Amino acid sequence: MNHPVPPRLAPALLLALLTLAGCGKVQEATSEKATEKMAEAAINQNGGDAKVDIHQGGVKVEGTDEKGQSFKMEMGAAQIGEKDLGIPFYPGAKPVPNHSNRFANGDQEMLQVELTSSDAPQKVADWYRSQLKAHTEGKMVMDQSEDQGMSLTINDPKSESTVIVEVKAADSGSSISLTHGRKAPTKG
C-alpha cells in the first residue's frame, strides 16, 4: 500500500501543526493564520499546491503534491464513524476527542480512531477477536497478546487493505486504537 502522506511533507511540520492545533484557546486566530501560511509555503516550495486549515482540535491539509497527486489529511478532529472506518466500535466505547485522523493520497486512504472503554482490556480484546474472526479467512493475520491487551492485524493483499486493532490497559479500563488502510471508496 502506498504511504498516504505526501512525500515532501516533513514529519516535523506535521508535528508542529498538531502541537499548535492542540493549544485550543491559547492559540490566537492570527497565529493560526500565520502558521497555516508557513505550512502552505513549506508544502508549496517543492511544487505542491496545498491549503492548510488549523481549527480547534485539528488540522486539515488538502492539495496536490509536486507530481500532481491529490492528497487530503484531517489530523486530530476527523469525523469518522463505524461505517466510514469499516470496523465496529466496541459497545459503549467513547471516541477520544481530537484523536481521529483521515489521510488520503490518490486512491489510498487511512482512517484511525481512538476509543476508551471502562471494560477490562481482555474483555475488549476477546470481543474484537470474535467480531473480526469471520473477516480473517484467506488473509494474513497477526494476533499478539500482551500483558494488558492485544494487537490484531488483518492484511488482505487482494483488496489491498489492512485493519489494525490495538487494545491496551488505561487508567479506568481500556484504550482502543482502530486503523483501516485501504483503497479509497469510489464516489458515485
Secondary structure, DSSP 8 states (H G I E B T S, - for coil): ---SS-TTS-HHHHHHHHHHHTTGGGS-HHHHHHHHHHHHHHHHTTT-EEEEEEETTEEEEEEE-TTS-EEEEEESB----HHHHTS---TT-EEEEEEEEEEEETTEEEEEEEEEESS-HHHHHHHHHHHHGGG-TTSEEEEEEETTEEEEEEEETTTTEEEEEEEEEETTEEEEEEEEEEE-----
